[in-house]
Amino acid sequence: MSTLLITHPACIDHVVPPGHPERPDRMRAIEQALSPDAFNALIRTEAPIGEIDHVLLCHNEHYVNELHHISPAEGLVYIDGDTSMSPGTWEAAMRCVGGATAAVDAVLAGRASNAFVATRPPGHHAEVGKPMGFCFFDHAAIAARYAQRRHGVGRVAVVDFDVHHGNGTQDIFWADPTVMYASTHEMPLFPGTGATSERGDHDTIVNTPLRSGDGGTRFREAFTDRILPRLRTFAPELLIISAGFDAHWRDPLANLQLQEGDYAWITEQLMRLADDTAGGRIVSVLEGGYDLQGLKESVSAHVKGLMTA
C-alpha cells in the first residue's frame, strides 16, 4: 500500500476575482510540487462527484439548495466580500466532497495507507447553513461524519493546522461527543473564533491559539503540551487532517512563521498517533495556503511524511 492522492481538473475551474488569494494556480503549484520522481509511488486518482446526501450529513438542505440555485451560468456571484461563485464552482465544490468521501472509502478498505485530497475550494469555514471565508462545504467534517455513517467508525478526530480557525468544523461538531476537533491558528485573525474557552458541549473542542509572530517552537509546543495528549485520551479510530499551509512564513494572509520542517514534524506526530489508536488511518484534506512557493514546499513535506507509512 501507499499514499493515495486525489485531485481533479475541475478544481481549476472555480474562478475567483482578479487578485484573490484562493486562486486556481494553487492547484497547479501542488501538481508541480508532487511531480518529481520522489512521488512516483503515490496512487493517483481523480475525485468523483460528491453526493448531495453526503453534503447533508453536515449542512442543511435549505442551504445546499439555495447554493445550487444561485450557481451562475456565467460571470461571478458574490456571496460576501471573500466568497464568490463562478460557473465552475459547484462542480469543484462537489469534487471536493467526492474526493473526501472516496479517500475515506479507500483508507478504511485498506486500499491505501492514507490519503491526501488536493482539491479546492477549501472547506473548514463553511458552517451548517452558511458559506464564508472562501468555503462552501466542509469537506473534512463531511469525511468524518461519512466515516461514521457509512463505515460505522465510532470516534473520529479532526486536526486543523490551518492558520485560520475552522469555525465551520467547530460549529458542526460542537455538541457531538464522538468527534474531537483540535486546532492551532493565529489569533486574533479571521474568522474571530477559536478561543481556548470554546470547548464544546462535551469538552471535545480543543483550541490552541497562537500569536502573531509565533513560529515552529510555539506550534510544536501547542501540539506536544495540549493537543496530542488530548488526542491520545480521546483515541480516535480515524484521523482527518484539515491541512492548511497558510501558517507558512511566506503566506500573505497571516503572520505565523512555520517552515516546511514544521509540517513534516506535525505529519510525523499525527501518523504516530494514528498508528497507536486508528490503525494508521489518516485522511488529509487541503485547506489554505496562498503563497505558491510556500504551498509547494509545505505540501511536499506533508506528503513525503504520509508516504513513510
Contacts in CASP RR format, 6 or more apart in sequence:
PFRMAT RR
TARGET T0000
AUTHOR 0000-0000-0000
METHOD contacts of the structure
MODEL  1
MSTLLITHPACIDHVVPPGHPERPDRMRAIEQALSPDAFNALIRTEAPIG
EIDHVLLCHNEHYVNELHHISPAEGLVYIDGDTSMSPGTWEAAMRCVGGA
TAAVDAVLAGRASNAFVATRPPGHHAEVGKPMGFCFFDHAAIAARYAQRR
HGVGRVAVVDFDVHHGNGTQDIFWADPTVMYASTHEMPLFPGTGATSERG
DHDTIVNTPLRSGDGGTRFREAFTDRILPRLRTFAPELLIISAGFDAHWR
DPLANLQLQEGDYAWITEQLMRLADDTAGGRIVSVLEGGYDLQGLKESVS
AHVKGLMTA
1 110 0 8 1.000
1 111 0 8 1.000
1 112 0 8 1.000
1 113 0 8 1.000
1 309 0 8 1.000
2 41 0 8 1.000
2 42 0 8 1.000
2 43 0 8 1.000
2 112 0 8 1.000
2 113 0 8 1.000
2 307 0 8 1.000
2 309 0 8 1.000
3 41 0 8 1.000
3 42 0 8 1.000
3 43 0 8 1.000
3 112 0 8 1.000
3 113 0 8 1.000
3 114 0 8 1.000
3 115 0 8 1.000
3 116 0 8 1.000
3 303 0 8 1.000
3 306 0 8 1.000
3 307 0 8 1.000
3 309 0 8 1.000
4 42 0 8 1.000
4 43 0 8 1.000
4 45 0 8 1.000
4 103 0 8 1.000
4 106 0 8 1.000
4 107 0 8 1.000
4 111 0 8 1.000
4 112 0 8 1.000
4 114 0 8 1.000
4 115 0 8 1.000
4 116 0 8 1.000
5 34 0 8 1.000
5 39 0 8 1.000
5 42 0 8 1.000
5 43 0 8 1.000
5 44 0 8 1.000
5 45 0 8 1.000
5 115 0 8 1.000
5 116 0 8 1.000
5 118 0 8 1.000
5 303 0 8 1.000
6 45 0 8 1.000
6 46 0 8 1.000
6 47 0 8 1.000
6 99 0 8 1.000
6 102 0 8 1.000
6 103 0 8 1.000
6 115 0 8 1.000
6 116 0 8 1.000
6 117 0 8 1.000
6 118 0 8 1.000
6 119 0 8 1.000
7 27 0 8 1.000
7 30 0 8 1.000
7 31 0 8 1.000
7 44 0 8 1.000
7 46 0 8 1.000
7 47 0 8 1.000
7 117 0 8 1.000
7 118 0 8 1.000
7 119 0 8 1.000
8 46 0 8 1.000
8 47 0 8 1.000
8 92 0 8 1.000
8 95 0 8 1.000
8 99 0 8 1.000
8 119 0 8 1.000
9 46 0 8 1.000
10 88 0 8 1.000
10 91 0 8 1.000
10 92 0 8 1.000
10 95 0 8 1.000
11 24 0 8 1.000
11 27 0 8 1.000
11 47 0 8 1.000
11 92 0 8 1.000
11 95 0 8 1.000
11 96 0 8 1.000
11 119 0 8 1.000
11 120 0 8 1.000
11 121 0 8 1.000
12 24 0 8 1.000
12 27 0 8 1.000
12 28 0 8 1.000
13 24 0 8 1.000
13 86 0 8 1.000
13 87 0 8 1.000
13 88 0 8 1.000
13 91 0 8 1.000
13 92 0 8 1.000
14 24 0 8 1.000
14 86 0 8 1.000
14 88 0 8 1.000
14 89 0 8 1.000
14 92 0 8 1.000
14 93 0 8 1.000
14 120 0 8 1.000
14 121 0 8 1.000
15 24 0 8 1.000
15 76 0 8 1.000
15 86 0 8 1.000
15 87 0 8 1.000
15 88 0 8 1.000
15 89 0 8 1.000
16 22 0 8 1.000
16 23 0 8 1.000
16 24 0 8 1.000
16 76 0 8 1.000
16 84 0 8 1.000
16 86 0 8 1.000
17 76 0 8 1.000
17 84 0 8 1.000
21 252 0 8 1.000
21 253 0 8 1.000
21 290 0 8 1.000
22 120 0 8 1.000
22 121 0 8 1.000
22 122 0 8 1.000
22 134 0 8 1.000
22 288 0 8 1.000
22 290 0 8 1.000
24 120 0 8 1.000
25 292 0 8 1.000
26 120 0 8 1.000
26 289 0 8 1.000
26 290 0 8 1.000
26 292 0 8 1.000
26 295 0 8 1.000
27 118 0 8 1.000
27 120 0 8 1.000
29 292 0 8 1.000
29 293 0 8 1.000
29 295 0 8 1.000
29 296 0 8 1.000
30 118 0 8 1.000
30 286 0 8 1.000
30 295 0 8 1.000
30 296 0 8 1.000
30 299 0 8 1.000
32 296 0 8 1.000
33 295 0 8 1.000
33 296 0 8 1.000
33 297 0 8 1.000
33 299 0 8 1.000
33 300 0 8 1.000
33 303 0 8 1.000
34 42 0 8 1.000
34 118 0 8 1.000
34 299 0 8 1.000
34 300 0 8 1.000
34 303 0 8 1.000
38 304 0 8 1.000
39 303 0 8 1.000
39 304 0 8 1.000
39 307 0 8 1.000
41 307 0 8 1.000
42 303 0 8 1.000
42 307 0 8 1.000
43 112 0 8 1.000
45 102 0 8 1.000
47 95 0 8 1.000
47 96 0 8 1.000
47 98 0 8 1.000
47 99 0 8 1.000
47 102 0 8 1.000
47 117 0 8 1.000
47 119 0 8 1.000
48 95 0 8 1.000
48 98 0 8 1.000
48 99 0 8 1.000
48 102 0 8 1.000
49 91 0 8 1.000
49 94 0 8 1.000
49 95 0 8 1.000
49 98 0 8 1.000
50 94 0 8 1.000
50 95 0 8 1.000
50 97 0 8 1.000
50 98 0 8 1.000
50 99 0 8 1.000
50 101 0 8 1.000
51 97 0 8 1.000
51 98 0 8 1.000
51 101 0 8 1.000
52 64 0 8 1.000
54 97 0 8 1.000
54 98 0 8 1.000
54 101 0 8 1.000
54 142 0 8 1.000
54 146 0 8 1.000
55 64 0 8 1.000
55 94 0 8 1.000
55 97 0 8 1.000
55 137 0 8 1.000
55 142 0 8 1.000
56 64 0 8 1.000
57 142 0 8 1.000
57 145 0 8 1.000
57 146 0 8 1.000
57 149 0 8 1.000
58 128 0 8 1.000
58 137 0 8 1.000
58 138 0 8 1.000
58 141 0 8 1.000
58 142 0 8 1.000
58 145 0 8 1.000
58 172 0 8 1.000
59 126 0 8 1.000
59 128 0 8 1.000
59 129 0 8 1.000
59 137 0 8 1.000
59 138 0 8 1.000
60 128 0 8 1.000
60 129 0 8 1.000
62 129 0 8 1.000
63 128 0 8 1.000
63 129 0 8 1.000
63 130 0 8 1.000
67 85 0 8 1.000
67 90 0 8 1.000
67 131 0 8 1.000
67 136 0 8 1.000
68 90 0 8 1.000
70 77 0 8 1.000
70 79 0 8 1.000
70 85 0 8 1.000
71 77 0 8 1.000
71 85 0 8 1.000
71 87 0 8 1.000
71 89 0 8 1.000
71 90 0 8 1.000
72 85 0 8 1.000
72 86 0 8 1.000
72 87 0 8 1.000
73 87 0 8 1.000
74 87 0 8 1.000
75 86 0 8 1.000
75 87 0 8 1.000
76 84 0 8 1.000
76 85 0 8 1.000
76 86 0 8 1.000
77 84 0 8 1.000
77 85 0 8 1.000
78 84 0 8 1.000
79 85 0 8 1.000
79 131 0 8 1.000
79 132 0 8 1.000
80 131 0 8 1.000
80 132 0 8 1.000
80 133 0 8 1.000
82 132 0 8 1.000
82 133 0 8 1.000
82 134 0 8 1.000
83 131 0 8 1.000
83 132 0 8 1.000
83 133 0 8 1.000
83 134 0 8 1.000
83 135 0 8 1.000
83 136 0 8 1.000
85 136 0 8 1.000
89 121 0 8 1.000
89 136 0 8 1.000
92 119 0 8 1.000
92 120 0 8 1.000
92 121 0 8 1.000
93 121 0 8 1.000
93 136 0 8 1.000
93 137 0 8 1.000
94 137 0 8 1.000
95 119 0 8 1.000
96 117 0 8 1.000
96 119 0 8 1.000
96 120 0 8 1.000
96 121 0 8 1.000
96 123 0 8 1.000
96 137 0 8 1.000
96 139 0 8 1.000
96 285 0 8 1.000
97 137 0 8 1.000
97 139 0 8 1.000
97 142 0 8 1.000
99 117 0 8 1.000
99 119 0 8 1.000
99 139 0 8 1.000
100 117 0 8 1.000
100 119 0 8 1.000
100 139 0 8 1.000
100 140 0 8 1.000
100 142 0 8 1.000
100 143 0 8 1.000
100 146 0 8 1.000
100 283 0 8 1.000
100 285 0 8 1.000
101 142 0 8 1.000
101 143 0 8 1.000
101 146 0 8 1.000
101 150 0 8 1.000
103 112 0 8 1.000
103 115 0 8 1.000
103 117 0 8 1.000
103 143 0 8 1.000
103 283 0 8 1.000
103 285 0 8 1.000
104 143 0 8 1.000
104 146 0 8 1.000
104 147 0 8 1.000
104 150 0 8 1.000
104 151 0 8 1.000
104 238 0 8 1.000
104 283 0 8 1.000
105 150 0 8 1.000
105 151 0 8 1.000
106 112 0 8 1.000
106 115 0 8 1.000
107 113 0 8 1.000
107 114 0 8 1.000
107 115 0 8 1.000
107 238 0 8 1.000
107 281 0 8 1.000
107 282 0 8 1.000
107 283 0 8 1.000
108 147 0 8 1.000
108 151 0 8 1.000
108 153 0 8 1.000
108 238 0 8 1.000
108 281 0 8 1.000
113 280 0 8 1.000
113 306 0 8 1.000
113 309 0 8 1.000
114 271 0 8 1.000
114 274 0 8 1.000
114 280 0 8 1.000
114 281 0 8 1.000
114 282 0 8 1.000
114 283 0 8 1.000
114 284 0 8 1.000
114 306 0 8 1.000
114 309 0 8 1.000
115 282 0 8 1.000
115 283 0 8 1.000
115 284 0 8 1.000
116 243 0 8 1.000
116 284 0 8 1.000
116 286 0 8 1.000
116 302 0 8 1.000
116 303 0 8 1.000
116 306 0 8 1.000
117 139 0 8 1.000
117 283 0 8 1.000
117 284 0 8 1.000
117 285 0 8 1.000
117 286 0 8 1.000
118 286 0 8 1.000
118 299 0 8 1.000
119 139 0 8 1.000
119 285 0 8 1.000
119 286 0 8 1.000
120 286 0 8 1.000
121 134 0 8 1.000
121 135 0 8 1.000
121 136 0 8 1.000
122 134 0 8 1.000
122 135 0 8 1.000
122 162 0 8 1.000
122 244 0 8 1.000
122 286 0 8 1.000
122 287 0 8 1.000
122 288 0 8 1.000
123 134 0 8 1.000
123 135 0 8 1.000
123 136 0 8 1.000
123 137 0 8 1.000
123 138 0 8 1.000
123 139 0 8 1.000
123 140 0 8 1.000
123 168 0 8 1.000
123 287 0 8 1.000
124 135 0 8 1.000
124 138 0 8 1.000
124 140 0 8 1.000
124 141 0 8 1.000
124 160 0 8 1.000
124 162 0 8 1.000
124 164 0 8 1.000
124 166 0 8 1.000
124 167 0 8 1.000
124 168 0 8 1.000
124 169 0 8 1.000
124 242 0 8 1.000
124 287 0 8 1.000
125 131 0 8 1.000
125 132 0 8 1.000
125 133 0 8 1.000
125 134 0 8 1.000
125 135 0 8 1.000
125 138 0 8 1.000
125 164 0 8 1.000
125 166 0 8 1.000
125 167 0 8 1.000
125 168 0 8 1.000
125 191 0 8 1.000
126 132 0 8 1.000
126 135 0 8 1.000
126 136 0 8 1.000
126 137 0 8 1.000
126 138 0 8 1.000
126 168 0 8 1.000
127 138 0 8 1.000
127 167 0 8 1.000
127 168 0 8 1.000
127 171 0 8 1.000
127 172 0 8 1.000
128 168 0 8 1.000
128 171 0 8 1.000
128 172 0 8 1.000
132 167 0 8 1.000
132 191 0 8 1.000
133 164 0 8 1.000
133 190 0 8 1.000
133 191 0 8 1.000
135 168 0 8 1.000
138 168 0 8 1.000
138 169 0 8 1.000
138 172 0 8 1.000
139 285 0 8 1.000
140 158 0 8 1.000
140 160 0 8 1.000
140 169 0 8 1.000
140 240 0 8 1.000
140 241 0 8 1.000
140 242 0 8 1.000
140 285 0 8 1.000
140 287 0 8 1.000
141 158 0 8 1.000
141 168 0 8 1.000
141 169 0 8 1.000
141 172 0 8 1.000
141 173 0 8 1.000
143 240 0 8 1.000
143 283 0 8 1.000
143 285 0 8 1.000
144 156 0 8 1.000
144 158 0 8 1.000
144 173 0 8 1.000
144 179 0 8 1.000
144 238 0 8 1.000
144 240 0 8 1.000
145 172 0 8 1.000
145 179 0 8 1.000
147 153 0 8 1.000
147 156 0 8 1.000
147 238 0 8 1.000
147 240 0 8 1.000
148 154 0 8 1.000
148 156 0 8 1.000
148 178 0 8 1.000
148 179 0 8 1.000
153 237 0 8 1.000
153 238 0 8 1.000
154 178 0 8 1.000
154 237 0 8 1.000
155 178 0 8 1.000
155 179 0 8 1.000
155 180 0 8 1.000
155 234 0 8 1.000
155 235 0 8 1.000
155 236 0 8 1.000
155 237 0 8 1.000
156 178 0 8 1.000
156 179 0 8 1.000
156 180 0 8 1.000
156 236 0 8 1.000
156 237 0 8 1.000
156 238 0 8 1.000
156 239 0 8 1.000
156 240 0 8 1.000
157 179 0 8 1.000
157 180 0 8 1.000
157 181 0 8 1.000
157 182 0 8 1.000
157 231 0 8 1.000
157 234 0 8 1.000
157 236 0 8 1.000
157 238 0 8 1.000
157 239 0 8 1.000
157 240 0 8 1.000
158 169 0 8 1.000
158 173 0 8 1.000
158 179 0 8 1.000
158 180 0 8 1.000
158 181 0 8 1.000
158 182 0 8 1.000
158 240 0 8 1.000
158 241 0 8 1.000
158 242 0 8 1.000
159 182 0 8 1.000
159 183 0 8 1.000
159 227 0 8 1.000
159 231 0 8 1.000
159 239 0 8 1.000
159 240 0 8 1.000
159 241 0 8 1.000
159 242 0 8 1.000
159 270 0 8 1.000
160 166 0 8 1.000
160 169 0 8 1.000
160 181 0 8 1.000
160 182 0 8 1.000
160 183 0 8 1.000
160 184 0 8 1.000
160 185 0 8 1.000
160 241 0 8 1.000
160 242 0 8 1.000
160 244 0 8 1.000
160 287 0 8 1.000
161 183 0 8 1.000
161 184 0 8 1.000
161 219 0 8 1.000
161 241 0 8 1.000
161 242 0 8 1.000
161 243 0 8 1.000
161 244 0 8 1.000
161 247 0 8 1.000
161 263 0 8 1.000
161 266 0 8 1.000
162 183 0 8 1.000
162 185 0 8 1.000
162 242 0 8 1.000
162 243 0 8 1.000
162 244 0 8 1.000
162 245 0 8 1.000
162 246 0 8 1.000
162 247 0 8 1.000
162 287 0 8 1.000
162 288 0 8 1.000
162 289 0 8 1.000
163 185 0 8 1.000
163 186 0 8 1.000
163 189 0 8 1.000
163 244 0 8 1.000
163 246 0 8 1.000
163 247 0 8 1.000
163 251 0 8 1.000
163 253 0 8 1.000
163 254 0 8 1.000
163 256 0 8 1.000
163 288 0 8 1.000
164 185 0 8 1.000
164 186 0 8 1.000
164 189 0 8 1.000
164 190 0 8 1.000
164 191 0 8 1.000
164 246 0 8 1.000
164 253 0 8 1.000
164 254 0 8 1.000
164 288 0 8 1.000
165 183 0 8 1.000
165 185 0 8 1.000
165 187 0 8 1.000
165 189 0 8 1.000
165 191 0 8 1.000
165 192 0 8 1.000
165 193 0 8 1.000
165 194 0 8 1.000
165 207 0 8 1.000
165 209 0 8 1.000
166 183 0 8 1.000
166 185 0 8 1.000
166 191 0 8 1.000
166 193 0 8 1.000
166 194 0 8 1.000
166 242 0 8 1.000
167 191 0 8 1.000
167 192 0 8 1.000
167 193 0 8 1.000
167 194 0 8 1.000
169 181 0 8 1.000
169 183 0 8 1.000
169 242 0 8 1.000
170 181 0 8 1.000
170 183 0 8 1.000
170 193 0 8 1.000
170 194 0 8 1.000
170 198 0 8 1.000
170 200 0 8 1.000
170 205 0 8 1.000
170 207 0 8 1.000
173 179 0 8 1.000
173 181 0 8 1.000
173 204 0 8 1.000
173 205 0 8 1.000
174 200 0 8 1.000
174 201 0 8 1.000
174 205 0 8 1.000
175 200 0 8 1.000
175 201 0 8 1.000
175 202 0 8 1.000
176 202 0 8 1.000
176 204 0 8 1.000
177 201 0 8 1.000
177 202 0 8 1.000
177 204 0 8 1.000
179 204 0 8 1.000
180 204 0 8 1.000
180 205 0 8 1.000
180 206 0 8 1.000
180 230 0 8 1.000
180 231 0 8 1.000
180 234 0 8 1.000
180 236 0 8 1.000
181 204 0 8 1.000
181 205 0 8 1.000
181 206 0 8 1.000
182 205 0 8 1.000
182 206 0 8 1.000
182 207 0 8 1.000
182 208 0 8 1.000
182 227 0 8 1.000
182 230 0 8 1.000
182 231 0 8 1.000
183 194 0 8 1.000
183 206 0 8 1.000
183 207 0 8 1.000
183 208 0 8 1.000
183 242 0 8 1.000
184 208 0 8 1.000
184 209 0 8 1.000
184 210 0 8 1.000
184 219 0 8 1.000
184 222 0 8 1.000
184 223 0 8 1.000
184 227 0 8 1.000
184 247 0 8 1.000
185 194 0 8 1.000
185 207 0 8 1.000
185 209 0 8 1.000
185 210 0 8 1.000
185 247 0 8 1.000
186 209 0 8 1.000
186 210 0 8 1.000
186 211 0 8 1.000
186 212 0 8 1.000
186 214 0 8 1.000
186 247 0 8 1.000
186 254 0 8 1.000
186 255 0 8 1.000
186 256 0 8 1.000
187 194 0 8 1.000
187 195 0 8 1.000
187 209 0 8 1.000
187 210 0 8 1.000
187 211 0 8 1.000
189 212 0 8 1.000
189 254 0 8 1.000
194 207 0 8 1.000
194 209 0 8 1.000
195 207 0 8 1.000
195 209 0 8 1.000
196 207 0 8 1.000
196 208 0 8 1.000
196 209 0 8 1.000
198 205 0 8 1.000
198 207 0 8 1.000
199 205 0 8 1.000
199 206 0 8 1.000
199 207 0 8 1.000
204 234 0 8 1.000
206 226 0 8 1.000
206 227 0 8 1.000
206 230 0 8 1.000
208 222 0 8 1.000
208 223 0 8 1.000
208 226 0 8 1.000
208 227 0 8 1.000
210 218 0 8 1.000
210 219 0 8 1.000
210 222 0 8 1.000
210 247 0 8 1.000
210 256 0 8 1.000
211 218 0 8 1.000
212 254 0 8 1.000
212 255 0 8 1.000
212 256 0 8 1.000
213 255 0 8 1.000
213 256 0 8 1.000
213 257 0 8 1.000
214 256 0 8 1.000
214 257 0 8 1.000
215 249 0 8 1.000
215 256 0 8 1.000
215 257 0 8 1.000
215 258 0 8 1.000
215 262 0 8 1.000
216 257 0 8 1.000
216 258 0 8 1.000
216 259 0 8 1.000
216 262 0 8 1.000
219 247 0 8 1.000
219 256 0 8 1.000
219 258 0 8 1.000
219 262 0 8 1.000
219 266 0 8 1.000
220 262 0 8 1.000
220 265 0 8 1.000
220 266 0 8 1.000
223 266 0 8 1.000
223 269 0 8 1.000
224 269 0 8 1.000
228 269 0 8 1.000
228 273 0 8 1.000
231 273 0 8 1.000
231 277 0 8 1.000
232 273 0 8 1.000
232 276 0 8 1.000
232 277 0 8 1.000
235 277 0 8 1.000
236 274 0 8 1.000
236 277 0 8 1.000
236 278 0 8 1.000
237 277 0 8 1.000
237 278 0 8 1.000
237 281 0 8 1.000
238 278 0 8 1.000
238 281 0 8 1.000
238 282 0 8 1.000
238 283 0 8 1.000
239 270 0 8 1.000
239 273 0 8 1.000
239 274 0 8 1.000
239 278 0 8 1.000
239 280 0 8 1.000
239 281 0 8 1.000
239 282 0 8 1.000
239 283 0 8 1.000
240 282 0 8 1.000
240 283 0 8 1.000
240 284 0 8 1.000
240 285 0 8 1.000
241 270 0 8 1.000
241 282 0 8 1.000
241 283 0 8 1.000
241 284 0 8 1.000
241 285 0 8 1.000
242 285 0 8 1.000
242 287 0 8 1.000
243 284 0 8 1.000
243 285 0 8 1.000
243 286 0 8 1.000
243 287 0 8 1.000
243 302 0 8 1.000
244 286 0 8 1.000
244 287 0 8 1.000
244 288 0 8 1.000
244 289 0 8 1.000
245 251 0 8 1.000
245 263 0 8 1.000
245 287 0 8 1.000
245 288 0 8 1.000
245 289 0 8 1.000
245 294 0 8 1.000
245 295 0 8 1.000
245 298 0 8 1.000
245 299 0 8 1.000
245 302 0 8 1.000
246 253 0 8 1.000
246 254 0 8 1.000
246 287 0 8 1.000
246 288 0 8 1.000
246 289 0 8 1.000
246 290 0 8 1.000
247 254 0 8 1.000
247 256 0 8 1.000
247 258 0 8 1.000
247 262 0 8 1.000
248 256 0 8 1.000
248 258 0 8 1.000
248 259 0 8 1.000
248 260 0 8 1.000
248 263 0 8 1.000
248 289 0 8 1.000
248 291 0 8 1.000
248 294 0 8 1.000
248 295 0 8 1.000
248 297 0 8 1.000
248 298 0 8 1.000
249 256 0 8 1.000
249 257 0 8 1.000
249 258 0 8 1.000
249 259 0 8 1.000
250 291 0 8 1.000
250 293 0 8 1.000
250 294 0 8 1.000
251 289 0 8 1.000
251 290 0 8 1.000
251 291 0 8 1.000
251 294 0 8 1.000
252 290 0 8 1.000
252 291 0 8 1.000
253 289 0 8 1.000
253 290 0 8 1.000
258 298 0 8 1.000
260 294 0 8 1.000
260 297 0 8 1.000
260 298 0 8 1.000
260 300 0 8 1.000
260 301 0 8 1.000
261 301 0 8 1.000
263 298 0 8 1.000
263 301 0 8 1.000
263 302 0 8 1.000
264 301 0 8 1.000
264 302 0 8 1.000
264 304 0 8 1.000
264 305 0 8 1.000
267 301 0 8 1.000
267 302 0 8 1.000
267 305 0 8 1.000
267 306 0 8 1.000
268 305 0 8 1.000
268 308 0 8 1.000
270 282 0 8 1.000
271 280 0 8 1.000
271 282 0 8 1.000
271 305 0 8 1.000
271 306 0 8 1.000
271 308 0 8 1.000
271 309 0 8 1.000
274 280 0 8 1.000
274 281 0 8 1.000
274 282 0 8 1.000
280 309 0 8 1.000
282 306 0 8 1.000
282 309 0 8 1.000
284 302 0 8 1.000
284 306 0 8 1.000
286 299 0 8 1.000
289 295 0 8 1.000
289 298 0 8 1.000
END
